[in-house]
Amino acid sequence: MNKQLLKDTIQQLFAGNKGLLAMDESNPTCNKRFAAAGIPQTVEMRRSYRDLIVTTSGLNESIGGAILYDETIRQQTKDGIPIIDIVVKNGIIPGIKVDTGAKPMAGYPCEKITEGLDGLRERLAEYKKMGARFAKWRAVITIGDNTPTMANIEANVHVLARYAALCQEADIVPIIEPEVLMSGNHTLQHCYEVTEQVLKILFYRLYQFRIDLEGMILKPNMVIAGTESAVQNSIEEVAEATVHCLLASVPAAVPAIAFLSGGQSPEDAAAHLNAMHTSFKNRLPWIVTFSFARAIQQPALDVWKGQQANVKEAQKLLYQRAKSDAEARLGNYE
Ligand code: 13P
């Protein structure tokens, strides 16, 4: 493991006020988003959409790294240029989603376990040859009547730690994503308790598996009430709960925390990140930034509708959303 290389990659990813663009939707997830927007769910449409994203000029002002999906890292634009080459040429570091999805956990029908460890060492070597310098693995934790169970938390953090060890062995920075889902009618306080528990168990497991904390990125959920909860909290309450929860459970040795948006509106996700910075200013021991998918892409996807004529307008919206999130990282978002 080249610890310095991992550290350097992280500093480059988040230089200035940059964050990450997650554009690593698996084919089923991308198709689901396309279906909702009335866009045909074909390879060609997915290619055009990724082409639209990576050719957005000025994206690198706000985006330091883009997380790609296996199909995308092998894809070319309509002019025959590999997508990954455009990403690199535009000053954005390419990363890759390496998990193969969250599947129902046997014996625990309401919970999921993420798969993808088999053959991962070899896949990482291939992705590295293609130019990927960081990776992502997403685990999902479900809040419900009798969930999350300890069995599910333990299983998910175990695979996250093994994934992270394989990444670091290959000099690839692991993004470790334990996402406590927003779906449900739970309160913010309940989300706080579950998030804290998951993170504490995660960091013990990372210690046990000899993960270099200075060579990883944490991608957590914000601490927020469930989407079906009758009580929704203010921007400041979400920001404060989130930072307090992270201060209680994430070692200061971790260089960067990059949030997922999890189904929040683009405006809310940016406002929450912004409030963390305005409320806590220089009391945050880590870089605190974004690694959004929907909160950056959704307005652009809605405008694009799969039509070539809408590409420019969609790119404008994508650029603006990324810019707003980078401003939020400075506490300057309005
Ligand atoms: P959202 O920002 O849409 O939650 O996606 C982030 C992500 O990469 C999930 O793995």
Boltz pocket constraint, residues with backbone or C-beta under 6 A from the ligand:
constraints:
  - pocket:
      binder: B
      contacts: [[A, 22], [A, 138], [A, 177], [A, 259], [A, 260], [A, 261], [A, 262], [A, 263], [A, 291], [A, 292], [A, 293], [A, 294], [A, 295]]
      max_distance: 6.0
